[in-house]
């Protein structure tokens, strides 16, 4: 015998994946919906965060403009003081006492002498006097930036000034800082720029992105000075992260609860389906209920059949495989061999039922042949007679002569009538009467079952044919659903209504051969 190809599992993998997706399509749909909602919400939060950065940048632009104007005013004041000192020198007076106190260095020299280099973090203002001498005032840059120190906030906002023809930026506390993003923005004429985390840390701000506004002012003889206001976006970022966390909790926690409850309900439903399946399989080995059980499974709705068949097929394969392995290991123990053989037989029986499920789920329909309505009625009576005798319920029948021939499946039509009769029997007490009448009506045949039991509530009529809907404590909820499916296969109609005086009337209408029901 040829050994199986090692590529077979790879070939079956897409099919298994497709089956898994088909089985869990609702879970996949819910997961995709949650992902889409979460993504849209996060994008919306991201847009709000970007909007907050834009608003923060505009605030820094206003501050940069104000501080730049204040810087220009202070530089103009220094130049005026230098002119006053030059006038005093021209008049033969030295710098006044007030000027000497205001400026740390006032130097008067001849115009031919070269200016001395000013100390770091200071600036010098040169003004010629009328005698050909030059007055040089030296002032700390930090003094020029006096207003900046009042608005700076540690770890939040820093103000920097770049004097003319210099690469380093001056801070209000006297620090000299090199910042490529600020220099690039100033050289390229940009009003605003974004500062990345590493550059923000170099400026003394938190390890977060920052925004900066840059403004340059031309002070004439004192050159072009540039003011930069840099604000950390840490608060906006922290606020966005908190909002994102609340959003994720608000979406994921309810979704997790829904999935948990859904999974619990699904497991419970599967256990119920498995139990009902086991009960139905046990009925196959008992008297006339065996035929009824087989017809029930053949007529179950396509979707339900496909779901049950898929759920059973995998464990069936495992059972059959294990049984075959056990058969070769039991040896001469007759009891064990008989038990293994029973397992295989029951598994084969289940396999046959599953195949019937799949045929119906794939759209297969029974072959419709000429059927005598009288044969349907008499066959159904034979199947349920013992149940009526055991329940001590009287069964009365009335079958018209010369009924039109139907196009249908005798076995399925019998099963539909049997289900209605069994429902009527279960609803009736000892000594009560159930009537079955078969008569011509509307180019077809009516099968009418009437009982005098508790009856059906008007609000339950619409749901009575739904699978698993039942008002009986021990009912499976499949009987009327099966009847409804059989009637649909035969292009007929099923009508349930309360009986006058109590009880229920159930009517199946099947069109005659060559006809079609108008309300099918």
QUIWO-V835584 format. One line per field, one symbol per residue. ss: DSSP state (A for helix, B for strand, O for the rest). phi: phi as a letter, one per 40 degrees, with the letter a starting at -180 (. if undefined). psi: psi as a letter, one per 40 degrees, with the letter a starting at -180 (. if undefined). A space follows every 10 residues. Layout:
ss=???
phi=???
psi=???
This chain:
ss=OOOOOOOAAA AAAAAAAAAA AAAOAAAAAA AAAAAAAAAA AAAAAAAAAA AAAAAAAAAA AAAAAAAAAA AAAAAAAAAA AAAAAAAAAA OOOOOOAAAA AAOOBBBBBB OOOOOOOOOO OBBBBBBBOO OOBBBBBBBB AAAAOAAAAA AOBOOOBBBB BBOOOOOOBB BOOOOBBOOA AAAAAAAAOO OBBBBOAAAA AAOOOOOOOB BBBBBBBBOA AAOBBBBBBB BBOAAAAAAA AAAAAAAAAA AAAAAAAAAA AAAAAAAAAA AAAAAAAAAA AAAOOOOOAA AAAAAAAAAO OAAAAAAAAA AAAAAAAAAA AAAAAAAOOO OOOAAAAAAA AAAAAAAAAA AAAAAAAAAA AOOOOOOOBB BOAAAAAAAA AAAAAAAAAA AOOBBBBBBO OOOOOBBBOA AAAAAAAAAA AAAAAAAOOO OOBBBBBBBB OOOBBBBBBB OOOOOOOAAA AOOOOOOOOO OOOOOOOOAA AAAAAAAAAO OOBBBBBBOO OOOBBBBBBB BBOOOOOOOO
phi=.ccccccccc cccdcccccc cccbcccccc cccccccccc cccccccccc cccccccccc cccccccccc cccccccccc cccccccccc cgbcdccccc ccbcabbbac cccccccccc gbbbbbbccc cgcbbbbbbc cccccdcccc bcbdgbabbb bbccgbcccc cccgcbbcbc ccccccccgc cbabbccccc cccgbccbcb bbbbbbbccg ccgbbbbbbb bccccccccc cccccccccc cccccccccc cccccccccc cccccccccc cccccbfccc ccccccccbc ddcccccccc cccccccccc ccccccccbc gccccccccc ccdccccccc dcccccdccc ccgcbcccbc bcdccccccc cccbdccccc cfbcbbbabc cfcccbbabd cccdcccdcc cccccccbcd gcbbbbbbac affabbbbbb bbccgbcdcc ccbcccdgca bccbccgbdc ccdcccccdc fbabbbaccc ghgbbbbbbb ccdgbaccbc
psi=hhiiheeddd dedddddddd dddfdddddd dddddddddd dddddddddd dddddddddd dddddddddd dddddddddd dddddddddd eeiihidddd ddhdhhhhii ddiiiihiii fiiihhhiie eeihhhhhih ddddfddddd eihhedhihi hhiifidiih ideeihhhhd dddddddefi diihhidddd ddeeiigiii iihhhihheb eeahihhhhh hifddddddd dddddddddd dddddddddd dddddddddd dddddddddd ddddehbeed ddddddddei iddddddddd dddddddddd dddddddeee behddddddd dddddddddd dddddddddd deeiiihhih hhdddddddd dddedddddd efhhhhihhi ifiiiihahd dddddddddd ddddddeiih eihhhhhhii hffahhhhhh ifadihidee ddedeihehi ehdeideedd ddddddddde faihhhiihh eiaihhhhhh iiheihhdf.
